[in-house]
Amino acid sequence: MARTEALLRLHERLIARRDLLRKKVNDDSISSIDTGSGGTDVGDAASEGSSRELNSQLMALESRELAQVERSIQMIREGRYGMCEMCESSIPIARMKALPYTQLCVECQRLQEESGRSSFDLDADWESAFEHEGRMSDRELNLKDIQID
């Protein structure tokens, strides 16, 4: 009975997370619409472009997490939630509390990560996002950095 109660609480957490992610993805997509201010200088335009790229990467991650959460909710409805998709053993409640939308037990997750493949591969380009964030940071300018026409 304890596992059933824990799964019920996890279901409630998944529903709350789904609702939050839906709102964030919706808000992000609305805010990503370009207003076309047109009167900005080159520095502002570059900063806006970098911010847009970073926000796009974050929105992609949130969308993928939303898909995983919705998949977990569907699995609950089908009675398959909490079972590892690779070895079909029961996933410990502690793991599901830490990561409610997990589809794999710890051992199968480890094996999958070691093999370098994942059925839940995220297409988000973190290296690109990191580079954009780095360009937005405060740093000293050199004469080489300034282009004068």
Secondary structure, 3 states (H helix, E strand, C coil): CHHHHHHHHHHHHHHHHHHHHHHHHHHHHHHCCCCCCCCCCHHHHHHHHHHHHHHHHHHHHHHHHHHHHHHHHHHHHHCCCCECCCCCCECCHHHHHHCCCCCCCHHHHHHHHHHCCCCCCCCCCHHHHHHHHHHHCCCCCCHHHCCCC
